[in-house]
Amino acid sequence: MSRTSFKVSILFVAVALMFFASSAVHANTAANKGDIATTLNVMTQVTLGGTSIAPGTYTVKADGSKVMFLQNGKTVAQANVEWKDSAQKSPYSNLLAEQGAVKEIHFSGKTRYVTIAQ
């Protein structure tokens, strides 16, 4: 093997390793991009994913594909979600319900919010 082809082979391997390393970092960042948690005070009874949620204080956790309402560390309700982007950061965490069903959840200080998948 000539010196030139050896250098080209090493260069090719280095470029391939950098590509795969950056792809792995990007995939991990994308997977965690939607992970978020907040505390919400639910003032009236609502439903999420067909499950009734009574008034009270809940920890709301959302990841890349679902949202969960937890109370005292136990999952009370969960549903599949789609992430959306808003032009402005939400001034506080809140939920939007239509006819008693949760449709959107916004997170304090974030432009990203979730809509409940149908």
N, C-alpha and C positions, 0 to 999 in steps of 0.2 A: 504494500500500500504506500503510495507516495505521500509526501508531507502535505501537499495541497489537499488531497482527498481526505486525509486524516483530519485536517483543520476544518474542512467543510462538514465532515461527519460530526465532529464535536460541536460545531456551531448549530447544526440541525438538532442535535439532542438538547442543547441548551435552550433553543427557541421552543422546542416541543415541551420541555419541562416548565418553562415560564408560562406558556399558554394553558397547560393543564392546571398549574397552580393558581393562576388568575381566575380560571373558570370555577375552580372549587371555592375560592373565596367569594366570588360573585354569587354562586348558588347558595352558600350559607347565609350571606347577607340578605338575599331575596327571601329566603325562608323565614328569617327572623324579622324582616322589615315590618310586618304587621303585628307582631307581638306587643300587646299593651294591656295594662290593667288600670282600673280606676274604681272609685267608690261612688255609687249612685244611691240617692234617696228616692225610692219609688213612692209616689204620693197616692196613687189610685191603683186598683187592681188592673193588671194588663196580662196579655198572653204573649209567650215567646215560643215559637215552634210547637204550638198546640198545648203548651203547659201554662197553667195559670200561675201568675206571680202576685202574691199578696203585697200590700203596702209594707214598706220597711227599708232597711239599709242593706245593700248588696255590694259585694265585690264583683266587678264585671271584668272578665278576662277575654280578650279576643286574640286569635292567632291568624294565620294566613287563610284559614277556611271556616272557622266557627267562632261563635261567641258563647260564653257561659256566664250564668248568673249564679254566684255562690253566696251562701249565708252560713256562718259558723263553720267555714271550711268545707261544706257539702254543696255539691252541684244541685241547684234547684231547677234550672231549665237551661237548655242550650239549643242553638239553631245554626244552620249553615249561613255564611255571610259572603258578601262581595264588598271589597274595599273600593272606596271612591275618594277623589281628591276635591277639596274645596279651595276656593280662591283665598279664603281667610282662615286664620286659626280660630278655633272655637274658644270663646271666653271662659267656658265652664263645661263640665261633663253633663250631658243630658240625653234623654231619649225622646224620640218622636213616635207617637202612637196614633193610629187611625182606627176608629171603631174598636178601641181596646186592644188592638194588636200592635206590638212593637214593629216599626218599619225601619227606623234608623237609630244609631247610637253615635253620638259625637263625644270626643274626648278633649278635655281641657288642655289648651295650648297646642293642639295638633290640627293640621289641615286635613289629615286623613280621617275618614269616618267609615262606618260599616252600614250597609243596607242588608236587611234580612232577605236571604234568597227564598224565592217562592218554589 
